[in-house]
Every structure is written in structure tokens, then in C-alpha cells.
Amino acid sequence: MTIDPEIRIKTSAQLKTLVQKAKAASQTVVMANGCFDLIHVGHVRYLQEAKRCGDILIVALNSDASVRTLKGMGRPLQSESERAEIIASLECVNYVVVFDSPTVDSLLLELRPDIHAKGTDYTSESVPERDTVKSYGGRVAIVGDPKGHSTRDLIKSILMTCGPCARLKRS
């Protein structure tokens, strides 16, 4: 079976209808979110485990503007359309939506997923959107492997191996 990522990338309005239909069919809807700027194994494990929490996995992807706000100059490394296509091509992901705010609170309130999945760099108490999820009766799940991978560290490693610093070391 070939996955067509374009079909999986939706607007929040489209997703609202899909979520309502899923809930009417007694399916559990899970939402995960992040920048996913340079995909690494930690991202894949996080999304795979998030999918195991329910029937439908929606990934809310930070827009280019919100990544710049959160991560600083030079980020994102890839455009939101490219990041959305990559995430949408993963078998465990049902839908992707791009959002523009620093947190995913407004999207959570609009879609009301049953479970909001966050990575292991959070605890149930430290999830920024925790109160929002509780306000509509949802729950937070901490998923993925221990935080041993990061885009920041991967960028550093690439620069040390291939960047100007590496050339200086070889001279």
C-alpha cells in the first residue's frame, strides 16, 4: 500500500469533521505535536508510541513562524510543507495539521482529541497544555523513548563533522 501524504495533510476545519466522525464511531483520537525540523529516531519512536494510544493519530506541526519563535534564527531547516509531507508519509500518522501559535492549546480546544501525547522530556504535570486538555475531559499521555535525541544535538554533530570547525581540525 502506497501512502499519499497529500491526502493526510488537513486544515483544522477538515480535521474537526473527521474527529467528530471518529468519535461517533467510538474511535480514540490522539494528538501529538512538535516542530519535527530534522527527523530523527526519537521523533519516530514518539509518534509510533502515540499511535499505540488510540485509533487515529493527528500530528500538529509548528508552522515556520512558530518554529522561528521557539528555536531561533536559522530554524526551521526545512519548510513547513516539506516537514508536513515527511510526517504525513509515516505509516503511524493518520493526519497532519500545521498550526501557527507557540502552543497547541487552541487546536486542542477546537479538535478535542481524547489523548494529547507528549514526549518524555515532559511529565504529566509539566505539559504546557495540561489544563486545556483537562478542561474538555481529555487526558495527557507521556510517550516515546527517554529523551536521548534532539535536533539541536544532531545539527551540532553535523557541523562538527562537516562544517567549518571540522575543516579547521583537518588542516
C-alpha positions in Angstrom: 0.0 0.0 0.0 1.4 3.4 -1.0 0.8 6.3 1.3 -0.2 9.6 -0.3 1.0 12.3 2.2 -1.1 15.0 0.5 -4.3 13.3 1.4 -3.2 13.2 5.1 -2.5 16.9 5.4 -5.6 18.7 6.6 -6.9 22.0 7.8 -8.2 22.3 11.3 -11.7 22.7 9.9 -11.4 19.4 7.9 -10.0 17.7 11.0 -12.8 18.8 13.2 -15.3 16.9 11.0 -13.0 13.9 10.8 -12.6 13.8 14.6 -16.4 14.1 15.2 -16.9 11.1 12.8 -14.2 9.1 14.6 -15.6 9.7 18.0 -19.1 8.8 16.7 -17.6 5.5 15.6 -16.1 5.1 19.2 -12.6 5.6 17.9 -9.9 7.1 20.2 -8.3 10.2 18.8 -4.7 11.0 19.8 -2.9 14.3 19.1 0.9 14.7 19.2 2.7 17.9 18.3 6.1 19.4 17.6 8.4 21.1 15.2 9.9 18.0 13.6 12.5 20.1 11.9 15.1 17.4 11.2 13.5 13.9 11.7 15.4 11.5 14.0 14.7 8.2 15.7 13.3 9.9 18.8 10.6 11.6 16.7 9.7 8.2 15.1 9.5 6.4 18.4 7.4 9.2 19.9 4.9 9.1 17.1 4.8 5.3 17.0 4.0 5.1 20.7 1.5 8.0 20.4 -0.3 5.9 17.8 -0.5 2.9 20.1 -2.6 5.0 22.5 -5.5 5.2 20.1 -7.0 4.6 16.7 -6.3 7.9 14.9 -3.1 9.9 15.3 -3.2 13.6 14.4 0.2 15.3 14.3 0.0 19.1 14.9 3.1 20.6 13.2 4.5 24.0 14.2 4.5 26.5 11.3 7.7 28.0 10.1 6.9 31.2 12.0 6.3 29.4 15.3 9.5 27.3 14.9 11.5 30.5 14.4 9.9 31.9 17.6 10.6 28.8 19.6 14.0 27.7 18.2 15.6 31.0 17.0 17.4 32.2 13.9 18.3 29.6 11.2 15.3 27.4 12.1 13.4 25.7 10.7 15.9 23.9 8.5 13.0 22.6 6.3 9.8 24.4 5.3 6.5 23.5 6.9 5.2 22.0 3.7 8.2 19.7 3.5 8.0 18.8 7.2 4.3 18.1 6.9 4.9 15.8 3.9 7.6 13.9 5.7 5.4 13.4 8.8 2.4 12.5 6.7 4.3 9.8 5.0 4.9 7.9 8.2 2.7 4.8 8.5 1.7 5.5 12.1 0.3 9.0 11.3 -3.2 9.4 10.1 -3.4 13.2 9.7 -1.1 16.3 9.9 -2.2 19.9 10.5 0.0 22.9 10.6 -0.6 25.4 13.5 0.9 28.9 13.9 0.8 29.6 17.7 3.6 28.9 20.3 1.4 26.2 21.9 -1.2 23.8 20.6 -3.9 24.9 23.1 -6.3 26.5 20.6 -6.1 23.5 18.3 -6.7 21.1 21.2 -9.8 23.1 22.2 -11.1 23.1 18.6 -10.5 19.3 17.9 -10.8 17.9 21.5 -8.7 14.7 21.0 -9.2 12.1 23.6 -5.5 11.9 24.3 -2.7 14.5 24.0 0.6 12.7 23.7 3.8 14.4 24.7 7.4 13.2 24.7 9.4 12.1 27.7 11.0 15.5 28.1 7.7 16.3 29.9 5.9 14.9 32.9 2.2 14.8 33.2 2.4 17.8 35.5 4.8 19.9 33.2 2.9 19.6 29.9 2.1 23.2 28.9 -1.3 22.3 27.6 -2.3 20.1 30.5 -5.0 22.4 31.9 -6.5 22.8 28.4 -6.7 19.0 27.9 -8.3 18.5 31.3 -10.8 21.3 30.7 -12.6 19.3 28.0 -12.2 15.9 29.7 -9.2 14.6 27.7 -6.1 13.1 29.1 -2.3 13.6 28.7 0.0 10.6 27.9 3.8 10.7 28.1 5.2 8.6 25.3 8.4 7.7 23.4 11.8 6.7 24.5 13.9 8.6 27.1 15.0 12.0 25.7 18.3 11.0 24.2 17.9 12.5 20.8 17.4 16.1 19.8 17.5 18.1 16.6 19.9 20.6 18.2 22.4 17.8 19.0 22.1 16.4 15.6 22.8 19.8 14.0 25.8 20.2 16.3 27.1 16.8 15.3 26.7 17.6 11.6 28.5 20.9 12.0 31.4 19.3 13.9 31.8 16.6 11.3 31.2 18.5 8.1 31.1 22.2 9.0 33.9 24.9 9.2 35.1 23.6 12.5 35.7 20.1 11.0 37.7 21.6 8.2 39.9 23.5 10.7 40.5 20.3 12.7 41.7 18.5 9.5 44.0 21.4 8.5 
